[in-house]
Amino acid sequence: MKRFESKVAIVTGAGCVGAGWGNGRAMAVRLAEEGARVLAVDRDAERLAETLSLADSAAASITTCICDVTSSASVQAMVEACIETYGAPDILINNVGGSAAGGPVQLSEEAWDTQIDVNLKSVFLTCKHVLPHMIERKRGAIVNVASTSGLRWTGSAQVAYAASKAGVIHLSRVVAVQHAADGVRVNTVVPGQLHTPMVEARLARQRTGGDIEALLASRVKRIPLGFMGDGRDTASAALYLASDEARFVTGTELVVDGGMTARCD
């Protein structure tokens, strides 16, 4: 029997900026491959279509859904669509996020608000609308995706991203303790500097003027293992935390960073 046979999962951010295996895309496909019925959520229909094309035979177990996870009404409609299509969710994976460079002086107030909404409010809203269904059935697993930027300085000033991802980590801890007696587990995956499609599509332009190789070299230099993981490594961690194998694990973080945050420099 597959690990997630008969389970229903919601994965937000299941599209990807560019071709390849982003975190959300990898998690949605891996869940489907292991037996789950997956509602793959994103705001971009084309990105979701690419996810389905990469899923091969597992695509039959994936339904796509367009949703703005910063809107309570949109999230509520998404959860209702999941229930109508597959039933109440057993698993929620929150993977939406994005970074903006700058400290308090450089970053605009508008950019700050957007970062908090996308990275943190989205987690609050999905938990708000999914938790009642888990509480009612006395079971559920929530996995939130944060970042090593929420733990320490990781090489560039991105104060809103760092603050919002730190917020995701502590939100997860609080919700985990609050709802442990309800049979709901809540944990966080904390990815480090991965080689996902976002590196080429967005970060190289922001950080190194479009020089992809220079950005990759600078990122690998920080990693003790000497190579970058990708979205499939995040997926492996998330699927463990969502599975019954982690039945005694809640309110904690699983760091997936090749040892980067363990270094002193």
C-alpha positions in Angstrom: 0.0 0.0 0.0 1.3 3.4 -0.9 1.9 5.9 1.9 -0.9 8.2 1.1 -3.5 5.8 -0.3 -7.0 7.2 0.3 -5.6 10.5 1.6 -6.7 13.9 0.3 -4.1 16.7 0.0 -4.1 20.4 -0.8 -0.8 21.8 -2.0 -0.6 25.6 -2.5 2.0 27.0 -4.9 1.9 23.8 -7.0 2.9 25.6 -10.1 6.4 26.8 -10.7 8.2 29.9 -12.0 9.9 28.3 -15.0 10.3 24.7 -16.1 11.5 22.0 -13.8 10.9 20.9 -10.2 10.0 23.7 -7.9 9.0 22.8 -4.3 5.2 22.9 -4.7 5.3 21.1 -8.0 7.5 18.3 -6.7 5.3 17.9 -3.5 2.1 17.7 -5.5 3.4 15.1 -7.9 5.1 13.0 -5.2 1.9 12.9 -3.2 0.0 11.8 -6.2 2.6 9.1 -7.0 2.2 7.8 -3.5 -1.5 7.4 -3.6 -3.0 10.8 -2.5 -5.7 12.6 -4.4 -4.2 16.1 -4.7 -5.8 19.5 -5.2 -2.9 21.4 -6.8 -3.4 25.1 -6.1 -1.8 28.1 -7.8 -2.8 31.5 -9.2 -1.4 30.7 -12.7 -3.2 28.2 -14.8 -0.3 27.8 -17.2 2.1 26.8 -14.4 -0.5 24.2 -13.1 -0.8 22.8 -16.6 3.0 22.3 -16.7 2.8 20.5 -13.4 0.2 18.1 -14.8 2.4 17.5 -17.9 5.3 16.5 -15.6 3.2 14.2 -13.5 2.8 11.5 -16.1 0.4 8.8 -14.9 0.1 10.5 -11.5 -1.8 13.4 -13.2 -5.0 11.3 -13.0 -4.9 11.9 -9.2 -4.4 15.6 -9.4 -7.0 18.3 -9.9 -5.9 21.9 -10.4 -7.5 24.9 -8.7 -6.9 28.6 -9.3 -6.7 30.5 -6.0 -5.5 33.8 -4.5 -4.2 32.6 -1.1 -4.1 36.1 0.2 -7.9 36.3 -0.1 -10.1 34.7 2.5 -13.0 34.3 0.1 -10.8 32.7 -2.5 -9.3 30.3 0.0 -12.7 29.4 1.3 -13.9 28.6 -2.2 -10.7 26.5 -2.8 -11.4 24.4 0.3 -15.0 23.9 -0.8 -13.8 22.8 -4.2 -11.5 20.3 -2.6 -14.4 18.8 -0.5 -16.7 18.7 -3.5 -14.0 17.0 -5.7 -12.3 14.6 -3.2 -13.7 15.1 0.3 -12.2 16.9 3.3 -8.5 17.4 3.3 -6.2 15.1 5.4 -3.1 17.0 4.4 -2.4 20.7 3.8 0.9 21.9 2.4 1.5 25.6 2.4 4.2 26.4 -0.2 3.4 29.9 -1.5 6.2 32.5 -1.1 8.5 34.9 -2.7 11.3 37.3 -1.7 12.0 41.0 -2.2 15.4 42.6 -1.6 16.0 45.3 0.9 16.1 46.3 4.6 13.7 48.8 6.2 15.3 51.8 4.5 15.3 50.4 1.0 12.1 48.3 1.0 8.9 50.2 0.2 5.9 49.9 2.6 3.9 48.4 -0.2 6.5 45.7 -0.8 6.6 44.9 2.9 2.8 44.5 3.0 2.9 42.3 -0.1 5.6 40.1 1.4 3.7 39.6 4.7 0.5 38.8 2.8 2.0 36.3 0.4 4.4 34.6 2.8 2.5 34.7 6.1 -1.1 35.7 5.8 -1.6 33.0 3.2 -0.6 30.4 5.8 -3.0 31.9 8.3 -5.9 31.9 5.8 -5.4 28.3 4.6 -5.1 27.1 8.2 -8.2 29.1 9.1 -10.4 27.4 6.5 -8.8 23.9 6.5 -8.5 23.3 10.3 -12.2 23.1 11.1 -12.5 20.1 8.8 -9.5 18.4 10.4 -10.7 19.1 13.9 -14.1 17.7 13.1 -12.6 14.4 12.1 -9.8 14.4 14.7 -7.0 14.0 12.2 -4.8 15.9 9.9 -1.3 17.0 9.0 -0.2 20.5 8.0 3.2 21.2 6.6 4.3 24.8 6.1 7.3 25.7 4.0 9.5 28.4 5.5 13.1 29.3 4.6 16.5 29.4 6.3 16.1 33.1 6.0 13.6 32.8 8.8 16.4 31.3 11.0 19.5 33.4 10.3 21.2 35.8 7.8 21.6 34.0 4.6 23.6 36.4 2.5 21.3 39.3 1.5 19.1 41.9 3.2 15.5 40.8 2.6 13.9 41.9 5.8 10.2 41.3 4.9 10.9 37.8 3.6 13.0 36.9 6.6 10.5 38.2 9.1 7.5 36.6 7.3 9.3 33.2 7.1 10.2 33.4 10.8 6.6 34.1 11.4 5.6 30.9 9.5 7.9 28.9 11.8 6.4 30.2 15.0 2.8 30.2 13.6 3.3 26.5 13.0 4.5 25.9 16.5 1.6 27.7 18.1 -1.0 26.0 15.9 0.7 22.6 16.6 0.4 23.0 20.3 -3.1 24.4 20.2 -4.5 21.6 18.1 -2.5 18.6 19.2 -5.4 17.3 21.3 -7.5 17.5 18.1 -5.3 15.0 16.3 -3.8 17.6 14.0 0.0 17.8 13.5 1.7 20.9 12.3 5.3 21.1 11.2 7.6 23.2 9.0 10.1 22.4 6.3 12.9 24.9 6.2 14.6 24.8 2.8 18.0 26.4 2.2 19.5 27.6 -1.0 18.1 25.1 -3.5 18.5 25.0 -7.3 14.9 25.5 -8.3 13.6 27.1 -11.5 13.2 30.3 -9.6 17.0 30.7 -9.6 17.1 31.2 -13.3 13.7 32.8 -13.7 14.0 35.5 -11.0 16.9 35.4 -8.5 19.8 35.7 -11.0 18.2 38.9 -12.3 17.7 40.3 -8.8 21.1 39.3 -7.3 23.7 39.0 -10.1 22.4 41.0 -13.0 21.3 37.9 -14.8 24.5 35.9 -14.3 23.2 32.5 -13.4 26.5 30.8 -13.0 27.8 33.5 -10.7 24.7 33.1 -8.5 25.0 29.3 -8.4 28.6 29.5 -7.5 28.0 31.9 -4.6 25.2 29.7 -3.3 27.1 26.4 -3.5 30.0 28.1 -1.6 27.8 28.4 1.5 26.8 24.7 1.6 29.0 22.2 3.4 27.8 19.3 1.3 29.1 21.1 -1.7 26.0 20.9 -3.9 22.5 22.3 -4.0 19.4 20.3 -3.6 16.2 21.0 -5.5 12.4 20.8 -5.1 12.5 17.1 -4.8 14.5 17.3 -1.6 11.9 19.7 -0.1 9.2 17.2 -1.2 10.9 14.3 0.5 11.0 16.2 3.8 7.4 17.4 3.5 6.1 14.0 2.6 7.7 12.5 5.7 6.1 15.1 7.9 2.7 14.6 6.3 2.9 10.8 6.6 1.9 8.5 9.4 5.7 7.8 9.8 5.8 11.2 11.6 2.8 10.4 13.9 4.9 11.5 16.9 6.3 14.7 15.3 4.6 18.0 15.7 5.6 21.6 16.4 9.0 21.3 14.9 11.2 22.2 11.9 13.0 20.0 9.4 15.9 22.0 7.9 16.8 21.0 4.3 19.9 23.0 3.5 23.0 20.8 3.1 24.3 22.0 6.5 24.4 25.7 5.6 22.7 27.0 8.8 25.0 24.8 11.0 28.0 26.8 9.9 29.3 29.8 11.9 30.4 31.8 8.8 
